[in-house]
Every structure is written in C-alpha cells, then in structure tokens.
C-alpha cells in the first residue's frame, strides 16, 4: 500500500474528537486508508441496500449491534443516523469512536453542522499526490504521464488503462451519484455541461456563457456547478483582493480535482495527443495548483490558495496566503526557461515588494535555479513549495 500523507493527521484527530469524517472523491482511497489505519474497527458499508434499510428503519437497534469503534462508509446515504450518533457521542464521549466517510461533501457537512458540530473533525482525501507516488519511485513516469493518467489509486494499483478507468468513472458518476443528489431529467445535457467545464479548465468562470452554449438556464448551470463542487469533481480558485484596490478581476477560475478526468472529458486518448493539445498549458497549471491543494488537505487544513489578476491583464497564477507576505507562484508548462516567464512575477514583486523567499516560477523543465528575484522550480520538486503552504 502506498503511504498516504494524510494518515498522520487522521490518527491524531482520532485521539481528540469522538467523530472523524473523511470525505473525498469516489475511488480516492478512503476505505482502503481507513481500514489500514484502523484495523480493529468494525467496518459497515451503508452502500449495501439491506444494511442501509436497517439503519433507516431502526437506527437505535442498528447502532446497538456494533462494538464501541466503528467505520461507517458512505454514511450520507442515511441522513437520520446523524442525530442518533450525536446522542451516543454525548453520552459516551470516547475519542475516535465513530469514523464516517463519504463522497458527497455537501450532504455530509450539512448533517454534521446540524447534529455533530463541535464533535467532528473533517478531513478531505484526494487521489494520490505527486509526492506520494514519487515515494514509491516509479521512475519511468514523465510529466505528461502524470497529467494524462491522473492520480486515482486504482489506475496504479490495478494497472488500469486511464481511458478505460475514466470512461467508467464518468458513466458511474453521472448515472449514479448525480441522480442520487439531484433529479436531473436530461443526463445528456448534464454530460455536455461537464465536458464544457473541462474545456474551460484554468479559465475565468463565465457561468452564463457555459449555460448558453449548453442550452440551459443560468440558474440550472449554477446548480449543476454546485453539484460538481459538492462531489469533488471541480473546485473554484477565488481572486486575491487583500490590500489592493478595486480594479481587480472578481470572477473565480475553474479547475478539476483530477487532470486525468479532464483529459478523458476532452477525449484525449494518449500522451502524444496531450502534448499537442491546446489546453496542455491549462492542464499543467491545474496539475500544479491541485498538488498545492492536496498538500493543504493532507495536513488537515483548508485551502489558502488564490489567484491574482488586474483589469490590465497582469496576473499571478497562484497566491498562497500566509500570515506574512503572500507567496506568489507563476506556472509555465514549457521545459525551457525564457524571459517571458518573468513578466507576471516581476510586476507582482514591484507591486508588493516581494522577493526570492516568496516568489516562484514552477515550470515543466528539470533544472531549478535563481532568476532575478525569484526561484525557478521544477515540477518534480514541489515539496519545496508545499512545505511553505
């Protein structure tokens, strides 16, 4: 089993909170991680129809059948169970008594805020990070391999062709999870919406334009986008406004939680096609920002990532907000450094007084070095950045 970096935080919270909640995309490795880290816990899957029916119809008797420490998988399928868990935790107050996992963050977090507020720690597990895979020393994988393959564990564990995996993943997600959360009558429209979002990876989100192209209302598009966020398909990067005037872009940028999924939605079938694709730069940007986000989640922290752009087109791809000077990161997919890489970061440093301690350029090449008042960093050495976030 590939060691998951979130394991340390997971074990720590189990000594502090009576309830630990682990959310994340389907197939991100939640069940494997929990059963590995807590082998003495009873495991109960609420995906199984008979178990779920029992929990729904007689929750008191259901909970009485299990020992003290339990893992409930896909617990959002039985919403009324949360109130009974609250009663048990209040009565017994045992650290780590219940571990809840699920792939629908909104449904889980809503029930936790209603019934288990102050009693539950919430952690997010995304698919493998680059550093987790690098620790296994696969050796032969190149940048395009990582972007095209994505990071879902089954692709690496079972040696599944990414094309086959993501076709199945999309079909399962659309036909099962989407219908479970929201009554969408025309699945073909929703699938088209999902592909249109993929075509806007790394771009400013103009939800009205997507709605028009998809032939749906803006309100419907907003609802569908929220659904994609809740089920860990996409996330939004918000603009950074702190200590600046109002002449800044206010729209967020759209990214996906896995680049392999984007490649599949874009109908990219191999790394050669990826290398020539017009969105390769955006996919590389998505890949880097996602690695920074995974590092935050693996520490049990919320995102502190933003982007910055003013109305004159000056932009920084990623801003890491810290207690001191924010860290500016420009992301360039090219393998050869050119002076054009410095345009945005030089403007930012002049504006903010930043320097090499807090301004970086991550690029598709291999050789790190200092350039002007910034650090040029290879995509292979992201640990130098994730430690700062």
PLY file of the C-alpha trace (Angstrom):
ply
format ascii 1.0
element vertex 389
property float x
property float y
property float z
element edge 388
property int vertex1
property int vertex2
end_header
0.00 0.00 0.00
1.28 3.46 -0.91
1.59 5.53 2.25
-0.94 8.34 2.37
0.36 11.60 3.79
-2.92 12.40 5.50
-2.57 9.30 7.72
-0.64 11.16 10.43
-3.35 13.82 10.78
-6.05 11.17 10.65
-4.56 9.23 13.57
-4.05 12.45 15.53
-7.67 13.57 15.21
-8.84 10.12 16.33
-7.33 10.87 19.74
-9.05 14.25 20.00
-12.57 14.03 18.54
-15.33 11.45 19.08
-16.22 11.62 15.37
-13.80 11.82 12.43
-15.20 12.48 8.96
-13.21 11.66 5.84
-14.61 12.99 2.59
-13.26 12.95 -0.95
-13.99 11.81 -4.49
-15.17 8.31 -5.17
-12.22 5.94 -5.64
-9.76 8.29 -3.90
-8.79 5.56 -1.43
-10.88 6.48 1.63
-11.98 2.97 2.53
-8.54 1.45 1.96
-6.90 4.10 4.11
-9.39 3.78 6.97
-9.28 0.01 7.10
-5.49 0.08 7.01
-5.11 2.71 9.73
-7.89 1.38 11.98
-7.78 -2.43 11.56
-9.58 -3.08 14.88
-12.63 -1.03 13.96
-15.81 -2.65 12.69
-16.49 -1.66 9.09
-20.05 -1.00 7.94
-20.88 -0.04 4.36
-24.14 1.85 4.00
-23.98 1.32 0.24
-25.36 -2.18 0.85
-29.16 -1.98 0.44
-30.10 -4.30 3.32
-27.72 -2.58 5.76
-28.94 0.84 4.68
-32.60 -0.20 5.05
-31.95 -1.49 8.57
-30.18 1.75 9.56
-33.01 3.85 8.13
-35.87 1.92 9.70
-34.44 1.10 13.13
-31.37 3.27 13.86
-31.32 2.56 17.61
-31.23 -1.19 17.15
-28.81 -0.80 14.25
-26.24 1.06 16.34
-26.71 -1.28 19.29
-25.42 -4.23 17.25
-21.91 -2.88 16.85
-18.95 -2.63 19.17
-17.52 0.60 20.50
-15.39 1.67 17.49
-16.99 1.74 14.03
-16.27 2.94 10.48
-19.44 3.94 8.63
-18.80 4.17 4.89
-20.97 6.38 2.64
-22.86 7.49 5.75
-24.58 10.33 3.89
-26.90 7.67 2.45
-28.68 7.52 5.85
-29.16 11.15 6.94
-31.30 10.39 10.01
-28.46 8.36 11.52
-26.55 11.53 12.45
-28.94 12.51 15.27
-28.50 9.10 16.90
-24.73 9.35 16.56
-24.94 12.70 18.34
-26.76 11.10 21.26
-24.18 8.33 21.54
-21.19 10.66 21.41
-22.74 12.96 24.02
-23.40 10.03 26.34
-20.04 8.29 25.97
-17.60 10.99 24.74
-15.00 8.48 23.54
-12.27 9.87 21.23
-12.27 8.20 17.82
-15.47 6.27 18.46
-17.04 6.84 15.04
-15.30 7.33 11.71
-17.56 8.49 8.91
-16.61 8.51 5.25
-18.41 9.68 2.15
-18.05 11.13 -1.32
-20.63 13.89 -1.07
-19.16 16.75 0.94
-22.29 18.89 1.00
-24.58 16.15 2.33
-22.03 15.13 4.95
-21.10 18.64 6.08
-24.74 19.72 6.23
-25.63 16.87 8.58
-22.50 17.40 10.66
-23.28 21.09 11.09
-26.82 20.20 12.16
-26.07 17.31 14.53
-22.35 16.90 15.19
-20.99 20.44 15.29
-18.03 20.63 17.66
-17.86 16.85 17.90
-16.48 16.00 14.48
-13.16 16.65 12.73
-13.48 16.92 8.96
-10.66 15.80 6.65
-10.54 15.61 2.85
-8.73 12.84 0.97
-7.99 13.47 -2.69
-6.39 10.94 -5.08
-2.65 10.33 -4.79
-0.37 13.35 -4.64
2.76 13.55 -6.76
4.96 13.18 -3.67
3.07 10.04 -2.58
3.74 8.45 -5.95
7.32 9.71 -6.05
7.92 7.98 -2.72
7.22 4.65 -4.44
9.89 5.51 -7.05
8.08 4.50 -10.25
10.99 6.06 -12.13
9.66 5.80 -15.65
6.76 8.27 -15.45
7.14 11.60 -17.24
5.20 14.83 -16.76
2.68 14.01 -19.49
2.15 10.57 -17.98
1.10 12.08 -14.66
-1.23 14.62 -16.27
-2.81 12.05 -18.58
-3.04 9.18 -16.06
-4.34 11.33 -13.25
-3.91 10.15 -9.69
-6.71 7.77 -8.79
-5.27 4.82 -6.85
-6.87 2.02 -8.91
-5.03 3.16 -12.04
-1.72 2.48 -10.29
-2.78 -0.42 -8.09
-4.58 -2.41 -10.79
-2.65 -1.10 -13.81
-5.88 0.02 -15.47
-5.72 1.90 -18.76
-6.72 5.51 -17.89
-9.04 5.66 -20.92
-11.00 2.68 -19.60
-10.96 3.89 -16.00
-12.25 7.39 -16.66
-14.91 6.30 -19.15
-16.29 4.03 -16.45
-15.82 6.66 -13.74
-17.76 9.31 -15.67
-20.55 6.88 -16.50
-20.84 5.77 -12.86
-20.73 9.34 -11.57
-23.35 10.66 -13.98
-25.73 7.73 -13.85
-25.48 7.06 -10.12
-24.20 9.90 -7.99
-25.82 12.72 -9.92
-29.23 11.08 -9.79
-28.76 10.38 -6.09
-28.27 14.06 -5.22
-30.35 15.90 -7.77
-33.22 14.96 -10.03
-31.69 15.70 -13.42
-34.04 14.57 -16.15
-31.75 15.06 -19.15
-28.46 13.33 -18.38
-27.12 14.11 -21.85
-27.35 17.86 -21.11
-25.53 17.36 -17.82
-22.77 15.35 -19.52
-22.41 18.10 -22.11
-22.19 20.66 -19.30
-19.45 18.61 -17.66
-17.45 18.49 -20.90
-17.90 22.23 -21.45
-16.46 22.81 -17.98
-13.48 20.62 -18.89
-12.87 22.82 -21.93
-12.60 25.83 -19.61
-10.07 24.36 -17.19
-7.85 27.10 -15.78
-10.03 29.86 -17.20
-12.17 32.53 -15.58
-15.59 31.07 -14.92
-18.31 32.65 -17.04
-21.27 30.55 -15.98
-23.70 32.45 -18.24
-21.60 31.62 -21.32
-21.47 27.93 -20.39
-25.23 27.90 -19.81
-25.90 29.49 -23.20
-23.63 27.04 -25.02
-25.22 24.12 -23.20
-28.75 25.37 -23.87
-29.79 25.59 -20.22
-30.70 28.44 -17.89
-28.05 30.24 -15.85
-29.71 29.10 -12.61
-29.59 25.48 -13.78
-25.92 25.87 -14.66
-25.20 27.32 -11.22
-26.95 24.38 -9.58
-25.04 21.86 -11.68
-21.74 23.57 -10.93
-22.51 23.40 -7.20
-23.20 19.70 -7.66
-19.79 19.21 -9.30
-18.16 21.03 -6.39
-20.03 19.03 -3.77
-18.99 15.71 -5.29
-15.29 16.61 -5.67
-15.24 16.94 -9.45
-14.35 20.64 -9.74
-13.18 23.43 -7.45
-13.02 27.18 -7.83
-9.95 29.32 -7.22
-11.01 32.70 -5.88
-9.30 36.00 -6.74
-6.93 37.50 -4.17
-8.05 41.00 -3.13
-6.23 41.65 0.13
-4.61 45.09 0.38
-5.38 46.03 -3.23
-7.68 48.46 -4.92
-10.98 47.50 -6.56
-9.65 47.31 -10.13
-9.26 43.55 -9.96
-10.97 40.62 -11.62
-13.76 39.26 -9.43
-14.66 36.03 -11.22
-13.16 32.75 -9.93
-11.18 30.31 -12.06
-12.34 26.75 -12.71
-10.20 23.66 -12.01
-10.78 19.92 -11.69
-9.78 17.63 -8.84
-8.02 15.29 -11.29
-6.28 16.04 -14.57
-6.81 12.52 -15.91
-10.55 13.09 -15.67
-10.20 16.33 -17.65
-8.20 14.52 -20.34
-10.97 11.94 -20.63
-13.68 14.61 -20.89
-11.61 16.32 -23.59
-11.37 12.95 -25.41
-7.57 12.89 -25.17
-6.61 9.22 -25.58
-2.83 9.22 -25.17
0.09 11.38 -24.08
1.02 12.23 -27.68
-2.36 13.90 -28.16
-1.90 15.66 -24.84
1.45 17.08 -25.88
-0.15 18.81 -28.89
-3.40 19.81 -27.20
-4.31 23.50 -26.95
-5.18 23.08 -23.26
-1.92 21.41 -22.21
-0.74 24.60 -20.50
-4.02 24.84 -18.57
-3.78 21.17 -17.60
-0.25 21.71 -16.30
-1.49 24.69 -14.30
-4.36 22.58 -12.93
-1.86 19.84 -12.01
0.40 22.20 -10.02
-2.40 24.03 -8.19
-4.01 20.70 -7.35
-0.75 19.44 -5.81
-0.64 22.52 -3.58
-4.24 21.90 -2.56
-3.54 18.24 -1.75
-0.68 19.32 0.49
-3.06 21.52 2.47
-5.72 18.83 2.80
-3.13 16.23 3.84
-2.26 18.48 6.77
-5.91 18.76 7.74
-6.11 22.40 6.65
-8.47 24.32 4.40
-7.37 25.82 1.11
-5.38 29.06 1.29
-4.91 29.30 -2.48
-5.99 32.17 -4.71
-5.03 33.79 -8.00
-4.47 37.45 -8.77
-5.34 39.41 -11.90
-5.99 43.09 -12.51
-8.01 44.72 -15.25
-4.87 45.37 -17.31
-4.13 41.65 -17.73
-1.33 41.37 -15.17
-1.72 38.04 -13.43
-0.22 35.60 -10.93
-1.45 32.02 -11.39
-1.45 31.11 -7.70
-1.21 33.12 -4.49
-0.62 31.22 -1.24
-1.99 33.33 1.60
0.19 33.20 4.71
0.43 35.15 7.97
3.20 37.26 6.42
3.97 38.10 2.80
1.79 36.06 0.42
3.68 33.57 -1.76
3.34 34.20 -5.49
3.63 31.28 -7.91
3.71 31.56 -11.69
3.09 28.30 -13.58
4.64 27.70 -17.01
4.36 24.38 -18.85
7.39 24.99 -21.08
10.51 22.92 -20.44
12.89 25.73 -21.42
13.16 28.92 -19.39
12.57 32.17 -21.27
12.45 35.75 -20.01
8.70 35.78 -20.74
8.30 33.60 -17.63
9.29 36.63 -15.52
6.72 39.13 -16.72
3.99 38.45 -14.17
6.24 37.73 -11.22
8.36 40.87 -11.80
5.22 43.01 -11.89
3.98 41.40 -8.67
7.30 41.86 -6.86
7.44 45.51 -7.85
3.88 45.99 -6.63
4.27 44.17 -3.31
7.97 44.31 -2.50
8.27 40.54 -2.76
11.49 38.66 -3.43
13.02 35.24 -3.84
11.72 33.97 -0.49
8.13 34.37 -1.58
8.05 34.33 -5.40
8.43 31.20 -7.52
8.08 30.06 -11.09
7.14 26.39 -11.48
7.91 25.10 -14.98
7.89 21.90 -17.00
11.67 21.58 -17.03
14.10 19.85 -14.70
16.70 22.42 -13.60
15.93 24.68 -10.61
17.80 27.97 -10.24
17.52 31.55 -9.13
16.35 34.08 -11.74
16.28 37.77 -10.84
14.41 37.95 -7.52
12.53 34.68 -7.95
13.20 30.94 -7.80
12.69 28.80 -10.91
11.43 25.45 -9.65
10.95 22.16 -11.48
7.57 20.43 -11.28
9.47 17.47 -9.79
10.43 19.48 -6.70
7.09 20.78 -5.48
7.90 19.72 -1.92
9.88 22.95 -1.67
6.59 24.80 -2.10
4.14 22.55 -0.27
6.20 22.90 2.91
5.58 26.66 2.82
1.83 26.40 2.48
0 1
1 2
2 3
3 4
4 5
5 6
6 7
7 8
8 9
9 10
10 11
11 12
12 13
13 14
14 15
15 16
16 17
17 18
18 19
19 20
20 21
21 22
22 23
23 24
24 25
25 26
26 27
27 28
28 29
29 30
30 31
31 32
32 33
33 34
34 35
35 36
36 37
37 38
38 39
39 40
40 41
41 42
42 43
43 44
44 45
45 46
46 47
47 48
48 49
49 50
50 51
51 52
52 53
53 54
54 55
55 56
56 57
57 58
58 59
59 60
60 61
61 62
62 63
63 64
64 65
65 66
66 67
67 68
68 69
69 70
70 71
71 72
72 73
73 74
74 75
75 76
76 77
77 78
78 79
79 80
80 81
81 82
82 83
83 84
84 85
85 86
86 87
87 88
88 89
89 90
90 91
91 92
92 93
93 94
94 95
95 96
96 97
97 98
98 99
99 100
100 101
101 102
102 103
103 104
104 105
105 106
106 107
107 108
108 109
109 110
110 111
111 112
112 113
113 114
114 115
115 116
116 117
117 118
118 119
119 120
120 121
121 122
122 123
123 124
124 125
125 126
126 127
127 128
128 129
129 130
130 131
131 132
132 133
133 134
134 135
135 136
136 137
137 138
138 139
139 140
140 141
141 142
142 143
143 144
144 145
145 146
146 147
147 148
148 149
149 150
150 151
151 152
152 153
153 154
154 155
155 156
156 157
157 158
158 159
159 160
160 161
161 162
162 163
163 164
164 165
165 166
166 167
167 168
168 169
169 170
170 171
171 172
172 173
173 174
174 175
175 176
176 177
177 178
178 179
179 180
180 181
181 182
182 183
183 184
184 185
185 186
186 187
187 188
188 189
189 190
190 191
191 192
192 193
193 194
194 195
195 196
196 197
197 198
198 199
199 200
200 201
201 202
202 203
203 204
204 205
205 206
206 207
207 208
208 209
209 210
210 211
211 212
212 213
213 214
214 215
215 216
216 217
217 218
218 219
219 220
220 221
221 222
222 223
223 224
224 225
225 226
226 227
227 228
228 229
229 230
230 231
231 232
232 233
233 234
234 235
235 236
236 237
237 238
238 239
239 240
240 241
241 242
242 243
243 244
244 245
245 246
246 247
247 248
248 249
249 250
250 251
251 252
252 253
253 254
254 255
255 256
256 257
257 258
258 259
259 260
260 261
261 262
262 263
263 264
264 265
265 266
266 267
267 268
268 269
269 270
270 271
271 272
272 273
273 274
274 275
275 276
276 277
277 278
278 279
279 280
280 281
281 282
282 283
283 284
284 285
285 286
286 287
287 288
288 289
289 290
290 291
291 292
292 293
293 294
294 295
295 296
296 297
297 298
298 299
299 300
300 301
301 302
302 303
303 304
304 305
305 306
306 307
307 308
308 309
309 310
310 311
311 312
312 313
313 314
314 315
315 316
316 317
317 318
318 319
319 320
320 321
321 322
322 323
323 324
324 325
325 326
326 327
327 328
328 329
329 330
330 331
331 332
332 333
333 334
334 335
335 336
336 337
337 338
338 339
339 340
340 341
341 342
342 343
343 344
344 345
345 346
346 347
347 348
348 349
349 350
350 351
351 352
352 353
353 354
354 355
355 356
356 357
357 358
358 359
359 360
360 361
361 362
362 363
363 364
364 365
365 366
366 367
367 368
368 369
369 370
370 371
371 372
372 373
373 374
374 375
375 376
376 377
377 378
378 379
379 380
380 381
381 382
382 383
383 384
384 385
385 386
386 387
387 388
